[in-house]
Amino acid sequence: MMLVLMHKGKGGGLSDMFGGGMQSSVGGSSVAERNLDRITVVVGLLWFACIVVLGVLMKLD
């Protein structure tokens, strides 16, 4: 959950309500943001895989 909260708002939605819409004029993503995106995707996929494996193991018992 902390990985998702660390992301910068992309504009639109609820992030604009709390000041997330104020972005700098520099376009593009920084290296840190891209790495955070990658880490978040990997952690999410691992989480999903663990849930599926645990579900299969519980069904086999």
N, C-alpha and C positions, 0 to 999 in steps of 0.2 A: 504494500500500500504506500510505503514511503517513496518508492521509485516513481509512482504515478504523481504523487504530490510535488515532487521535485521538478516536474516538467514545467516549462514556461507556457503560458496560455497562448494558443495559436490564433486567438481572435474569434469573436462570435460566442454564442452560448453564455454560460454562467461566468466565464472568466472575464468578460467585459464588465459585468456588474460590479466586480470587486477590483477594478483597476487593471485587469490583465490585458485590456485592449490598448494600453499605452505602450507601444513598442518603439524601439529606436529606429532611426531611418536606415540603419545598416541592414541590407537584405541578406537572406540566406541563414543557414544554421551554423553555429560554431561547432568545432570538433567535439567539445564537451557535450553539447546537446545531442549530436549524432550518436556518440558513444552511449549516452544515457538512454536513447531510444533503443539501441541494439541490446543493451543490458536488460531493459524492461521487457523486450520481446522474448529474449532467451529465458528469463526468469518465469515469464508467463507460460511459455511452452513447457518448461520443466514442471511447473505447478500442475498444468493440465495432464501431463504424462503421469505424474505421481497419483493424481486422482483416478485416472483410468486404471492404472496398475493395481491400486488398492481396491477399487471396485471389482476388478476381475478376481483378485485374491479372495475377497470376501465372498464372492459368489461361488467359488470353488469349494469353500469350507462347508 
